[in-house]
Amino acid sequence: MINYIYPIDFKLQRGILLKSTLRSRKMVKELITGVTFFEGKNYQGKSHDYQELDKIISLPSHLNDKFLSMKVGKLSKVQAWRHYNDPENRYYEWVVDTPDIDKEIRGLSKFRVMQKDIRLIALRIIDDTHSDIKFSLTTKIYNGEGQDKIEVNTTTGENYAVIDELLVQEKLVTSIYVRNVNTGEYIGNGSFYFSYDIHGIATIDEGLNFPRNLKLVHVGKNRFDFHIINTTPIA
């Protein structure tokens, strides 16, 4: 299943992170991971969804040369080949939505969907206890002395919530709250630190105040999964 989120944009102005205006006053769904191909140009016709797999997919004969446009997930990229026998090191690459791929490749036979090399940070919460309870994850990233903060929210069962690039090198204090959506009870709160290394890879230092009932997993390319391992409410 292809997943979507609502866009969150941020910008840097004179060294201070400021929350920018939403791209549109309307809440427009945005593809976060994977790709959706369309059999018509300009995102028309029958659609076909593919998730990131990091291996080459050869289209069956009835779909060969059928895809004419595509929407690419914000965290993904697509490598594509015109012919089945084209060498692996010679490919077309797309990182954004493209209304007419036929103009460039003139027929698509095989492709690969991969993680994009970007500085966006993506957060997701996963309930490892399988409790069937909906939990929300709220993180607040505090920027310097002014305490300007970026608030990001997501819930179990959703795809990644994305923060646009944090153009800072120092550690940013980030508070974290996990709450039972139905009862309003908090099952965890605490803090951690965000920073980038010299290669532009985001890192998280859990520190001493990271919630004990959460397990953090860095899944690569600035993506982080917060796993709930205990759902007991805070006393």
Residue, then its C-alpha position, 0 to 999 in steps of 0.5 A: m500500500i502506498n502511503y501519504i502524509y501532509p507536507i510540513d515545510f521549514k526554512l532557515q532565516r539568519g541562522i534561525l529555523l522558522k516554520s514557513t507557510l504551508r504550500s497551500r491552504k488546502m491540505v494536499k496529500e503528498l506521496i512520501t515513499g515509493v512511486t506511482f506510475f500512470e498509464g497516461k501522461n499528466y498523472q492520468g489513466k490507471s495507476h500502479d503503486y510500487q514501494e522501495l525495494d532496492k532491486i530491479i523490477s522487470l515489467p511484465s510484457h503487458l505493462n512494457d512501455k505502458f507507463l507514461s507519467m509518475k509521482v515519486g515519493k518525497l524520500s525516494k528516487v527511481q532509476a529506470w531502463r528503456h530495454y530489458n537488456d540495458p546494462e545496469n550502470r546506464y539508467y535514467e533517474w527521477v527524483v520528482d514527479t514527472p508528467d511525461i516520462d516518455k519524452e525522456i525514456r521513450g518506453l519503460s521496461k524495468f526500474r528500481v525504487m530506492q531511498k533518496d540521498i537527502r537531508l530530510i529527517a523522517l520519523r515514524i512510530i511503531d507499536d511492537t506490543h500489537s495492542d490495537i491501541k492508536f498512539s501518537l508521537t509528538t516531537k518538539i525540536y528546540n532551536g537555540e536560545g530563542q526556543d523557536k520550536i518545530e513540532v511534528n506529529t504522527t500516529t501508529g499506522e501512518n507512514y513517516a512524518v517528514i521534517d525539511e532539512l535542518l540546516v544546523q551543525e550543533k545538537l538540537v534539543t528535542s522533546i518527545y511525547v507518546r500518548n494513547v489517542n483514545t484515553g489521552e494518557y501519556i505512556g512516555n515522555g523525555s528528550f533526545y538530541f538531533s544533529y548532522d554528521i560531516h556527511g549530512i547524515a542525521t544522528i540522534d543521541e538518546g541521552l539520559n532522558f529518552p523514554r525507557n518504553l521506546k526503542l530507537v532504530h535508525v533505518g538509514k538515510n535520515r529515517f528513524d523508527f520509534h518502537i513502543i515496547n511497553t504501553t503502561p501509562i506514566a504514573 
